[in-house]
Structure formats: C-alpha cells, structure tokens
Amino acid sequence: MTQEIMALCRSLGAGEDQEELLLPLVQAAQTRLAGRLRAGVSPEDCGPAFLLAVALTAVEELEGAAGDDRSVTSFTAGDLTIHRETGGGRSAGSRGQLAQELLSPWLGETGFCFRGVRG
C-alpha cells in the first residue's frame, strides 16, 4: 500500500529527491487517517479513495515543510496587497479538504455536530 501511495505522491508533484521526508509523512498520514475511519471500517474498505487521501495529505504536509505552501493567494492590509502564485489547479491548502471529502463516506467523528438550541 505504501508504494502505491508514494507513486501517487510523485504524480501529485513530489520529487524523488524528497522521498526521505515523504515516506514518514505518508506513514503518519496513513495512521492518522485510518484512525479517523468509522469503527469496523478498514482502509481497504475505502478502495483507492484511501490511497489518494493519504497521498494528498502527505504532499500537502511536504509542501508545508518545504515552505511551498501556497494556500494564501491574496492578502491585504491597508494599502499593502500581497499576491502569491498558486501554480494552477487546486492550491496546496485545499488538498487536505479534498482528502477529507474523498473519505467522508467512511469517516467516523469529523468534529462537526448539530447542537440543540432552546427557542
């Protein structure tokens, strides 16, 4: 499974020269995402969605560690405006969101709940 995820990471733009850092990120993402699955659901039950979600998560973390996080595309404070190129496609900051969307049918607790409010 790890080799398939590493291949997906390379497809997402991770370089072979980054594998020393990428491998522990993949392993950590596998463990973390597997722990978020509903009780009784295994990573294999999710099919290729789990592999892709792990790869997206690991590449996002790799880019953050390398200082390549381009999730902020514009920032304005008074008269100063800063724009950052995103390189096309989805920004790095949205990869984690995409990973969660891919796994949403199998996730357990997502941190969101409705609370009753007395009227």
MMTF fields as JSON, N, C-alpha, C and O atoms, coordinates in Angstrom:
{
  "mmtfVersion": "1.0.0",
  "mmtfProducer": "UNKNOWN",
  "numBonds": 475,
  "numAtoms": 476,
  "numGroups": 119,
  "numChains": 1,
  "numModels": 1,
  "chainsPerModel": [1],
  "groupsPerChain": [119],
  "chainIdList": ["A"],
  "bondAtomList": [4, 2, 8, 6, 12, 10, 16, 14, 20, 18, 24, 22, 28, 26, 32, 30, 36, 34, 40, 38, 44, 42, 48, 46, 52, 50, 56, 54, 60, 58, 64, 62, 68, 66, 72, 70, 76, 74, 80, 78, 84, 82, 88, 86, 92, 90, 96, 94, 100, 98, 104, 102, 108, 106, 112, 110, 116, 114, 120, 118, 124, 122, 128, 126, 132, 130, 136, 134, 140, 138, 144, 142, 148, 146, 152, 150, 156, 154, 160, 158, 164, 162, 168, 166, 172, 170, 176, 174, 180, 178, 184, 182, 188, 186, 192, 190, 196, 194, 200, 198, 204, 202, 208, 206, 212, 210, 216, 214, 220, 218, 224, 222, 228, 226, 232, 230, 236, 234, 240, 238, 244, 242, 248, 246, 252, 250, 256, 254, 260, 258, 264, 262, 268, 266, 272, 270, 276, 274, 280, 278, 284, 282, 288, 286, 292, 290, 296, 294, 300, 298, 304, 302, 308, 306, 312, 310, 316, 314, 320, 318, 324, 322, 328, 326, 332, 330, 336, 334, 340, 338, 344, 342, 348, 346, 352, 350, 356, 354, 360, 358, 364, 362, 368, 366, 372, 370, 376, 374, 380, 378, 384, 382, 388, 386, 392, 390, 396, 394, 400, 398, 404, 402, 408, 406, 412, 410, 416, 414, 420, 418, 424, 422, 428, 426, 432, 430, 436, 434, 440, 438, 444, 442, 448, 446, 452, 450, 456, 454, 460, 458, 464, 462, 468, 466, 472, 470],
  "bondOrderList": [1, 1, 1, 1, 1, 1, 1, 1, 1, 1, 1, 1, 1, 1, 1, 1, 1, 1, 1, 1, 1, 1, 1, 1, 1, 1, 1, 1, 1, 1, 1, 1, 1, 1, 1, 1, 1, 1, 1, 1, 1, 1, 1, 1, 1, 1, 1, 1, 1, 1, 1, 1, 1, 1, 1, 1, 1, 1, 1, 1, 1, 1, 1, 1, 1, 1, 1, 1, 1, 1, 1, 1, 1, 1, 1, 1, 1, 1, 1, 1, 1, 1, 1, 1, 1, 1, 1, 1, 1, 1, 1, 1, 1, 1, 1, 1, 1, 1, 1, 1, 1, 1, 1, 1, 1, 1, 1, 1, 1, 1, 1, 1, 1, 1, 1, 1, 1, 1],
  "groupList": [{"groupName": "MET", "atomNameList": ["N", "CA", "C", "O"], "elementList": ["N", "C", "C", "O"], "formalChargeList": [0, 0, 0, 0], "bondAtomList": [1, 0, 2, 1, 3, 2], "bondOrderList": [1, 1, 2], "singleLetterCode": "M", "chemCompType": "L-PEPTIDE LINKING"}, {"groupName": "THR", "atomNameList": ["N", "CA", "C", "O"], "elementList": ["N", "C", "C", "O"], "formalChargeList": [0, 0, 0, 0], "bondAtomList": [1, 0, 2, 1, 3, 2], "bondOrderList": [1, 1, 2], "singleLetterCode": "T", "chemCompType": "L-PEPTIDE LINKING"}, {"groupName": "GLN", "atomNameList": ["N", "CA", "C", "O"], "elementList": ["N", "C", "C", "O"], "formalChargeList": [0, 0, 0, 0], "bondAtomList": [1, 0, 2, 1, 3, 2], "bondOrderList": [1, 1, 2], "singleLetterCode": "Q", "chemCompType": "L-PEPTIDE LINKING"}, {"groupName": "GLU", "atomNameList": ["N", "CA", "C", "O"], "elementList": ["N", "C", "C", "O"], "formalChargeList": [0, 0, 0, 0], "bondAtomList": [1, 0, 2, 1, 3, 2], "bondOrderList": [1, 1, 2], "singleLetterCode": "E", "chemCompType": "L-PEPTIDE LINKING"}, {"groupName": "ILE", "atomNameList": ["N", "CA", "C", "O"], "elementList": ["N", "C", "C", "O"], "formalChargeList": [0, 0, 0, 0], "bondAtomList": [1, 0, 2, 1, 3, 2], "bondOrderList": [1, 1, 2], "singleLetterCode": "I", "chemCompType": "L-PEPTIDE LINKING"}, {"groupName": "ALA", "atomNameList": ["N", "CA", "C", "O"], "elementList": ["N", "C", "C", "O"], "formalChargeList": [0, 0, 0, 0], "bondAtomList": [1, 0, 2, 1, 3, 2], "bondOrderList": [1, 1, 2], "singleLetterCode": "A", "chemCompType": "L-PEPTIDE LINKING"}, {"groupName": "LEU", "atomNameList": ["N", "CA", "C", "O"], "elementList": ["N", "C", "C", "O"], "formalChargeList": [0, 0, 0, 0], "bondAtomList": [1, 0, 2, 1, 3, 2], "bondOrderList": [1, 1, 2], "singleLetterCode": "L", "chemCompType": "L-PEPTIDE LINKING"}, {"groupName": "CYS", "atomNameList": ["N", "CA", "C", "O"], "elementList": ["N", "C", "C", "O"], "formalChargeList": [0, 0, 0, 0], "bondAtomList": [1, 0, 2, 1, 3, 2], "bondOrderList": [1, 1, 2], "singleLetterCode": "C", "chemCompType": "L-PEPTIDE LINKING"}, {"groupName": "ARG", "atomNameList": ["N", "CA", "C", "O"], "elementList": ["N", "C", "C", "O"], "formalChargeList": [0, 0, 0, 0], "bondAtomList": [1, 0, 2, 1, 3, 2], "bondOrderList": [1, 1, 2], "singleLetterCode": "R", "chemCompType": "L-PEPTIDE LINKING"}, {"groupName": "SER", "atomNameList": ["N", "CA", "C", "O"], "elementList": ["N", "C", "C", "O"], "formalChargeList": [0, 0, 0, 0], "bondAtomList": [1, 0, 2, 1, 3, 2], "bondOrderList": [1, 1, 2], "singleLetterCode": "S", "chemCompType": "L-PEPTIDE LINKING"}, {"groupName": "GLY", "atomNameList": ["N", "CA", "C", "O"], "elementList": ["N", "C", "C", "O"], "formalChargeList": [0, 0, 0, 0], "bondAtomList": [1, 0, 2, 1, 3, 2], "bondOrderList": [1, 1, 2], "singleLetterCode": "G", "chemCompType": "PEPTIDE LINKING"}, {"groupName": "ASP", "atomNameList": ["N", "CA", "C", "O"], "elementList": ["N", "C", "C", "O"], "formalChargeList": [0, 0, 0, 0], "bondAtomList": [1, 0, 2, 1, 3, 2], "bondOrderList": [1, 1, 2], "singleLetterCode": "D", "chemCompType": "L-PEPTIDE LINKING"}, {"groupName": "PRO", "atomNameList": ["N", "CA", "C", "O"], "elementList": ["N", "C", "C", "O"], "formalChargeList": [0, 0, 0, 0], "bondAtomList": [1, 0, 2, 1, 3, 2], "bondOrderList": [1, 1, 2], "singleLetterCode": "P", "chemCompType": "L-PEPTIDE LINKING"}, {"groupName": "VAL", "atomNameList": ["N", "CA", "C", "O"], "elementList": ["N", "C", "C", "O"], "formalChargeList": [0, 0, 0, 0], "bondAtomList": [1, 0, 2, 1, 3, 2], "bondOrderList": [1, 1, 2], "singleLetterCode": "V", "chemCompType": "L-PEPTIDE LINKING"}, {"groupName": "PHE", "atomNameList": ["N", "CA", "C", "O"], "elementList": ["N", "C", "C", "O"], "formalChargeList": [0, 0, 0, 0], "bondAtomList": [1, 0, 2, 1, 3, 2], "bondOrderList": [1, 1, 2], "singleLetterCode": "F", "chemCompType": "L-PEPTIDE LINKING"}, {"groupName": "HIS", "atomNameList": ["N", "CA", "C", "O"], "elementList": ["N", "C", "C", "O"], "formalChargeList": [0, 0, 0, 0], "bondAtomList": [1, 0, 2, 1, 3, 2], "bondOrderList": [1, 1, 2], "singleLetterCode": "H", "chemCompType": "L-PEPTIDE LINKING"}, {"groupName": "TRP", "atomNameList": ["N", "CA", "C", "O"], "elementList": ["N", "C", "C", "O"], "formalChargeList": [0, 0, 0, 0], "bondAtomList": [1, 0, 2, 1, 3, 2], "bondOrderList": [1, 1, 2], "singleLetterCode": "W", "chemCompType": "L-PEPTIDE LINKING"}],
  "groupTypeList": [0, 1, 2, 3, 4, 0, 5, 6, 7, 8, 9, 6, 10, 5, 10, 3, 11, 2, 3, 3, 6, 6, 6, 12, 6, 13, 2, 5, 5, 2, 1, 8, 6, 5, 10, 8, 6, 8, 5, 10, 13, 9, 12, 3, 11, 7, 10, 12, 5, 14, 6, 6, 5, 13, 5, 6, 1, 5, 13, 3, 3, 6, 3, 10, 5, 5, 10, 11, 11, 8, 9, 13, 1, 9, 14, 1, 5, 10, 11, 6, 1, 4, 15, 8, 3, 1, 10, 10, 10, 8, 9, 5, 10, 9, 8, 10, 2, 6, 5, 2, 3, 6, 6, 9, 12, 16, 6, 10, 3, 1, 10, 14, 7, 14, 8, 10, 13, 8, 10],
  "groupIdList": [1, 2, 3, 4, 5, 6, 7, 8, 9, 10, 11, 12, 13, 14, 15, 16, 17, 18, 19, 20, 21, 22, 23, 24, 25, 26, 27, 28, 29, 30, 31, 32, 33, 34, 35, 36, 37, 38, 39, 40, 41, 42, 43, 44, 45, 46, 47, 48, 49, 50, 51, 52, 53, 54, 55, 56, 57, 58, 59, 60, 61, 62, 63, 64, 65, 66, 67, 68, 69, 70, 71, 72, 73, 74, 75, 76, 77, 78, 79, 80, 81, 82, 83, 84, 85, 86, 87, 88, 89, 90, 91, 92, 93, 94, 95, 96, 97, 98, 99, 100, 101, 102, 103, 104, 105, 106, 107, 108, 109, 110, 111, 112, 113, 114, 115, 116, 117, 118, 119],
  "secStructList": [7, 2, 2, 2, 2, 2, 2, 2, 2, 2, 2, 6, 6, 7, 7, 4, 4, 4, 2, 2, 2, 2, 2, 2, 2, 2, 2, 2, 2, 2, 2, 2, 2, 2, 2, 2, 5, 7, 6, 6, 7, 7, 4, 4, 4, 4, 6, 2, 2, 2, 2, 2, 2, 2, 2, 2, 2, 2, 2, 2, 2, 2, 2, 2, 2, 6, 6, 7, 7, 7, 7, 7, 7, 3, 3, 3, 3, 6, 6, 3, 3, 3, 3, 7, 7, 7, 7, 1, 1, 1, 7, 4, 4, 4, 2, 2, 2, 2, 2, 2, 2, 2, 2, 6, 6, 6, 5, 1, 7, 7, 1, 7, 7, 7, 7, 7, 7, 7, 7],
  "xCoordList": [0.829, 0.0, 0.873, 0.562, 1.956, 2.813, 3.44, 3.536, 3.865, 4.48, 3.476, 3.832, 2.221, 1.183, 0.956, 0.771, 0.972, 0.775, 1.954, 1.766, 3.174, 4.351, 4.286, 4.663, 3.811, 3.663, 2.635, 2.837, 1.536, 0.537, 1.132, 0.845, 1.949, 2.593, 3.48, 3.493, 4.215, 5.057, 4.184, 4.556, 3.033, 2.105, 1.556, 1.222, 1.465, 0.956, 2.047, 1.782, 3.274, 4.326, 5.473, 6.421, 5.436, 6.552, 7.721, 7.553, 8.899, 10.077, 10.711, 10.545, 11.44, 12.129, 13.169, 13.489, 13.708, 14.698, 14.071, 14.79, 12.746, 12.045, 11.559, 10.884, 11.884, 11.342, 11.759, 11.004, 12.937, 13.387, 12.448, 12.196, 11.934, 10.963, 9.547, 8.712, 9.281, 7.931, 7.482, 6.329, 8.37, 7.989, 7.424, 6.357, 8.087, 7.477, 6.162, 5.277, 6.038, 4.785, 3.665, 2.538, 3.961, 2.97, 2.561, 1.372, 3.538, 3.235, 2.39, 1.454, 2.72, 1.944, 0.531, -0.427, 0.398, -0.928, -1.772, -2.973, -1.149, -1.868, -2.445, -3.621, -1.611, -2.035, -3.134, -4.141, -2.93, -3.899, -5.248, -6.29, -5.236, -6.499, -7.18, -8.407, -6.42, -7.016, -7.693, -8.727, -7.123, -7.709, -8.996, -9.772, -9.227, -10.444, -11.6, -12.724, -11.339, -12.406, -13.396, -13.035, -14.645, -15.679, -15.25, -14.451, -15.772, -15.495, -15.915, -16.998, -15.061, -15.363, -14.99, -15.129, -14.517, -14.119, -12.593, -11.925, -12.052, -10.604, -10.229, -11.086, -8.967, -8.532, -8.847, -9.152, -8.772, -9.063, -10.521, -10.829, -11.426, -12.84, -13.08, -14.074, -12.178, -12.319, -11.805, -12.03, -11.121, -10.598, -9.551, -8.793, -9.495, -8.476, -8.649, -7.716, -9.826, -10.042, -9.093, -8.584, -8.853, -7.946, -6.529, -5.854, -6.068, -4.713, -4.523, -3.515, -5.496, -5.402, -5.482, -4.768, -6.331, -6.448, -5.137, -4.724, -4.487, -3.192, -2.16, -1.4, -2.127, -1.165, -1.395, -0.44, -2.639, -2.947, -2.492, -1.905, -2.766, -2.393, -0.872, -0.351, -0.164, 1.292, 1.94, 2.877, 1.456, 2.027, 1.763, 2.628, 0.585, 0.287, 1.255, 1.775, 1.495, 2.413, 3.847, 4.605, 4.227, 5.558, 5.775, 6.82, 4.789, 4.906, 4.966, 5.688, 4.216, 4.274, 5.638, 6.166, 6.224, 7.54, 8.631, 9.621, 8.446, 9.438, 9.238, 10.011, 8.214, 7.943, 7.244, 7.23, 6.652, 5.964, 4.467, 3.737, 3.989, 2.548, 2.053, 2.446, 1.191, 0.688, -0.8, -1.509, -1.272, -2.704, -3.231, -4.405, -2.396, -2.819, -2.526, -1.371, -3.566, -3.352, -3.407, -2.944, -3.965, -4.025, -4.175, -4.913, -3.468, -3.552, -3.475, -2.59, -4.382, -4.396, -4.445, -5.245, -3.583, -3.585, -3.383, -2.281, -4.436, -4.357, -4.072, -4.816, -2.978, -2.607, -1.699, -1.338, -1.325, -0.416, -1.194, -2.027, -0.926, -1.547, -0.458, 0.449, -0.548, 0.409, -0.353, -1.361, 0.119, -0.461, 0.574, 1.769, 0.125, 1.026, 0.505, -0.686, 1.393, 1.016, 0.641, 1.257, -0.374, -0.802, -0.317, -0.44, 0.216, 0.717, -0.379, -0.112, -1.597, -2.691, -3.322, -2.725, -4.513, -5.199, -5.573, -5.724, -5.723, -6.057, -4.842, -3.71, -5.071, -3.968, -3.595, -4.386, -2.378, -1.909, -2.812, -3.031, -3.338, -4.169, -5.479, -6.098, -5.916, -7.19, -7.031, -8.031, -5.8, -5.585, -6.104, -6.681, -5.905, -6.423, -7.94, -8.534, -8.564, -10.024, -10.496, -11.481, -9.802, -10.157, -10.0, -10.836, -8.952, -8.735, -9.899, -10.389, -10.334, -11.462, -12.746, -13.545, -12.953, -14.139, -14.121, -15.161, -12.949, -12.844, -13.216, -13.847, -12.819, -13.062, -14.368, -14.704, -15.103, -16.299, -17.295, -17.916, -17.485, -18.44, -17.993, -18.817, -16.701, -16.179, -15.703, -15.337, -15.699, -15.178, -16.141, -17.36, -15.562, -16.355, -16.579, -17.199, -16.089, -16.213, -15.424, -14.228, -16.09, -15.416, -15.231, -14.684, -15.677, -15.522, -16.686, -16.65, -17.704, -18.862, -20.083, -20.274, -20.905, -22.152, -23.177, -22.831, -24.444, -25.514, -25.833, -25.844, -26.085, -26.47, -27.863, -28.199, -28.653, -29.992, -29.981, -29.247, -30.785, -30.894, -32.346, -33.229, -32.586, -33.958, -34.422, -33.701, -35.639, -36.188, -36.871, -37.379],
  "yCoordList": [-1.194, 0.0, 1.258, 2.226, 1.249, 2.429, 2.78, 3.958, 1.787, 2.061, 2.677, 3.55, 2.226, 2.82, 4.283, 5.135, 4.563, 5.936, 6.806, 7.946, 6.272, 7.038, 7.368, 8.467, 6.428, 6.685, 7.79, 8.652, 7.769, 8.844, 10.184, 11.207, 10.187, 11.428, 11.998, 13.208, 11.136, 11.606, 12.166, 13.146, 11.547, 12.055, 13.42, 14.226, 13.674, 14.96, 16.028, 17.165, 15.66, 16.661, 16.484, 17.268, 15.482, 15.253, 14.689, 13.766, 15.242, 14.779, 13.568, 13.34, 12.793, 11.62, 12.023, 11.239, 13.242, 13.722, 14.047, 14.313, 14.028, 14.339, 13.086, 13.199, 11.9, 10.669, 10.418, 9.804, 10.875, 10.668, 11.345, 10.806, 12.498, 13.194, 12.719, 12.675, 12.371, 11.977, 10.667, 10.548, 9.688, 8.383, 8.475, 7.914, 9.155, 9.257, 10.049, 9.783, 11.016, 11.759, 10.856, 10.948, 9.985, 9.029, 8.075, 7.821, 7.546, 6.599, 7.253, 6.642, 8.483, 9.197, 9.492, 9.359, 9.893, 10.181, 8.914, 8.955, 7.781, 6.507, 6.194, 5.853, 6.312, 6.008, 6.954, 6.529, 8.242, 9.255, 9.081, 9.122, 8.886, 8.745, 7.421, 7.37, 6.357, 5.071, 5.18, 4.552, 5.962, 6.162, 6.969, 6.918, 7.701, 8.518, 7.771, 8.274, 6.579, 5.809, 5.311, 5.086, 5.143, 4.594, 3.239, 2.543, 2.876, 1.564, 0.478, 0.539, -0.5, -1.609, -1.369, -2.273, -0.167, 0.155, 0.141, 0.766, -0.568, -0.617, 0.24, 0.561, 0.608, 1.37, 0.649, 1.293, -0.671, -1.438, -1.283, -1.355, -1.071, -0.886, 0.389, 0.494, 1.341, 2.632, 2.579, 3.51, 1.503, 1.367, 2.422, 2.82, 2.878, 3.843, 5.219, 6.022, 5.495, 6.791, 6.958, 8.054, 5.886, 5.971, 6.266, 7.118, 5.563, 5.78, 7.226, 7.859, 7.734, 9.101, 10.114, 11.117, 9.869, 10.783, 10.858, 11.94, 9.724, 9.712, 10.476, 11.274, 10.242, 10.933, 12.442, 13.212, 12.864, 14.304, 14.923, 16.006, 14.229, 14.728, 14.828, 15.842, 13.787, 13.773, 14.848, 15.511, 15.031, 16.045, 17.444, 18.317, 17.657, 18.959, 19.235, 20.344, 18.224, 18.397, 18.575, 19.342, 17.876, 18.017, 19.438, 20.041, 19.964, 21.33, 22.341, 23.333, 22.1, 22.987, 22.944, 23.982, 21.743, 21.587, 22.222, 22.733, 22.186, 22.742, 24.237, 24.865, 24.8, 26.216, 26.527, 27.678, 25.505, 25.696, 25.863, 25.83, 26.04, 26.158, 27.426, 28.535, 27.245, 28.39, 28.558, 28.977, 28.224, 28.274, 29.704, 29.933, 30.67, 32.068, 32.654, 32.703, 33.1, 33.657, 35.18, 35.816, 35.76, 37.212, 37.643, 37.028, 38.703, 39.24, 40.755, 41.287, 41.446, 42.907, 43.451, 43.006, 44.415, 45.125, 46.6, 47.023, 47.371, 48.788, 48.962, 48.464, 49.68, 49.921, 48.842, 48.908, 47.855, 46.809, 45.566, 45.069, 45.065, 43.838, 42.885, 43.273, 41.631, 40.598, 39.5, 39.01, 39.106, 38.011, 36.909, 37.182, 35.676, 34.535, 33.643, 33.334, 33.221, 32.339, 30.974, 30.494, 30.337, 29.021, 27.902, 26.736, 28.193, 27.14, 26.392, 25.332, 26.898, 26.257, 25.139, 24.633, 24.757, 23.663, 24.023, 25.198, 23.012, 23.238, 23.775, 23.403, 24.633, 25.114, 24.047, 23.151, 24.149, 23.151, 23.108, 22.04, 24.255, 24.313, 23.563, 23.236, 23.281, 22.592, 21.084, 20.372, 20.582, 19.146, 18.38, 17.303, 18.92, 18.266, 18.214, 17.226, 19.266, 19.291, 18.255, 17.558, 18.146, 17.149, 15.738, 14.872, 15.502, 14.194, 13.844, 12.715, 14.811, 14.561, 14.308, 13.457, 15.03, 14.811, 13.413, 12.759, 12.954, 11.62, 10.531, 9.536, 10.728, 9.714, 9.912, 9.099, 10.964, 11.285, 10.138, 10.03, 9.274, 8.172, 7.175, 6.435, 7.151, 6.147, 6.751, 6.013, 8.076, 8.706, 8.565, 8.527, 8.489, 8.493, 9.932, 10.71, 10.282, 11.635, 12.615, 12.427, 13.657, 14.65, 15.981, 16.921, 16.068, 17.32, 18.272, 19.396, 17.863, 18.714, 18.045, 16.837, 18.835, 18.279, 19.409, 20.588, 19.007, 19.956, 19.944, 18.884, 21.078, 21.192, 21.778, 22.716, 21.215, 21.726, 23.052, 23.217, 23.981, 25.28, 25.505, 25.418, 25.79, 26.053, 27.383, 28.379, 27.381, 28.583, 29.435, 30.48],
  "zCoordList": [0.0, 0.0, 0.0, -0.694, 0.767, 0.865, -0.474, -0.818, -1.231, -2.532, -3.503, -4.295, -3.445, -4.289, -3.911, -4.78, -2.62, -2.149, -2.57, -2.996, -2.451, -2.862, -4.356, -4.763, -5.172, -6.609, -6.846, -7.702, -6.093, -6.213, -5.799, -6.421, -4.768, -4.321, -5.415, -5.643, -6.087, -7.197, -8.326, -8.97, -8.562, -9.579, -9.203, -10.071, -7.9, -7.411, -7.339, -6.949, -7.717, -7.785, -6.821, -6.867, -5.939, -5.031, -5.822, -6.618, -5.604, -6.322, -5.663, -4.464, -6.458, -5.907, -4.882, -3.988, -4.994, -4.033, -2.677, -1.714, -2.591, -1.34, -0.617, 0.407, -1.119, -0.562, 0.877, 1.631, 1.278, 2.655, 3.644, 4.722, 3.298, 4.136, 3.854, 4.757, 2.628, 2.228, 2.867, 3.281, 2.954, 3.495, 4.911, 5.159, 5.855, 7.189, 7.19, 8.003, 6.28, 6.184, 5.693, 6.18, 4.734, 4.236, 5.344, 5.54, 6.071, 7.146, 8.239, 8.754, 8.585, 9.604, 9.121, 9.881, 7.857, 7.299, 7.233, 7.498, 6.881, 6.859, 8.24, 8.372, 9.25, 10.612, 11.064, 11.63, 10.808, 11.247, 10.555, 11.209, 9.233, 8.509, 8.822, 8.906, 8.994, 9.365, 10.731, 10.962, 11.626, 12.946, 12.929, 13.883, 11.873, 11.766, 11.121, 11.096, 10.598, 9.961, 11.01, 12.165, 10.592, 11.487, 12.013, 11.386, 13.141, 13.727, 12.742, 12.16, 12.563, 11.664, 10.219, 9.396, 9.88, 8.509, 8.444, 9.267, 7.473, 7.282, 6.08, 5.257, 5.973, 4.798, 3.481, 2.478, 3.486, 2.278, 1.851, 0.661, 2.821, 2.512, 1.699, 0.981, 1.814, 1.126, -0.304, -1.078, -0.663, -2.014, -2.329, -1.445, -3.568, -3.966, -3.317, -3.315, -2.772, -2.115, -0.934, -0.7, -0.188, 0.967, 0.509, 1.087, -0.533, -1.047, -1.503, -1.19, -2.24, -2.74, -1.599, -1.617, -0.618, 0.517, 1.295, 1.712, 1.491, 2.18, 1.358, 1.907, 0.051, -0.813, -0.791, -0.686, -0.888, -0.844, 0.469, 0.489, 1.559, 2.883, 3.005, 3.47, 2.593, 2.705, 1.844, 2.289, 0.62, -0.269, 0.284, 0.206, 0.836, 1.446, 2.596, 2.722, 3.434, 4.555, 4.079, 4.673, 3.015, 2.444, 1.934, 2.18, 1.229, 0.707, 1.842, 1.75, 2.906, 4.065, 4.725, 5.125, 4.847, 5.461, 4.606, 5.129, 3.296, 2.375, 2.146, 1.423, 2.752, 2.563, 1.269, 0.834, 0.631, -0.639, -0.474, -1.464, 0.745, 0.964, 0.287, 0.648, -0.69, -1.453, -1.273, -2.188, -0.07, 0.158, 0.217, -0.077, 0.59, 0.614, -0.756, -1.18, -1.452, -2.778, -2.784, -3.731, -1.743, -1.68, -0.224, 0.545, 0.139, 1.495, 1.391, 0.72, 2.04, 2.004, 3.418, 4.242, 3.689, 4.976, 4.664, 4.315, 4.789, 4.447, 2.969, 2.124, 2.651, 1.258, 0.684, -0.491, 1.485, 1.042, 0.626, 1.384, -0.571, -1.062, -1.515, -2.252, -1.073, -1.452, -2.17, -1.661, -3.351, -4.118, -4.21, -4.321, -4.167, -4.299, -5.405, -5.447, -6.309, -7.407, -6.863, -5.911, -7.463, -6.996, -7.892, -7.516, -9.032, -9.919, -10.65, -11.216, -10.662, -11.386, -10.588, -9.637, -10.966, -10.283, -8.86, -8.527, -8.022, -6.625, -5.891, -6.198, -4.941, -4.13, -3.12, -2.824, -2.591, -1.627, -0.406, 0.166, -0.002, 1.188, 1.058, 2.07, -0.154, -0.322, -0.468, -0.557, -0.495, -0.644, 0.563, 0.412, 1.753, 2.96, 2.954, 3.387, 2.468, 2.355, 1.353, 1.597, 0.225, -0.77, -0.2, -0.459, 0.561, 1.184, 2.106, 2.094, 2.9, 3.8, 3.019, 3.408, 1.931, 1.099, 0.483, 0.399, 0.055, -0.531, 0.473, 0.117, 1.727, 2.754, 3.515, 4.376, 3.22, 4.016, 4.162, 5.22, 3.161, 3.375, 4.446, 4.984, 4.757, 5.692, 7.01, 7.925, 7.126, 8.335, 9.505, 9.336, 10.682, 11.902, 12.329, 11.603, 13.478, 14.035, 13.176, 12.952, 12.699, 11.867, 12.58, 12.004, 13.818, 14.554, 14.342, 14.843, 13.622, 13.36, 13.949, 13.807, 14.611, 15.121, 15.241, 15.307, 15.267, 15.497, 16.984, 17.609, 17.534, 18.932, 18.995, 18.272, 19.862, 20.044, 20.79, 21.763, 20.339, 20.996, 21.357, 20.504, 22.603, 23.034, 22.493, 22.533, 21.988, 21.36, 22.257, 21.85]
}
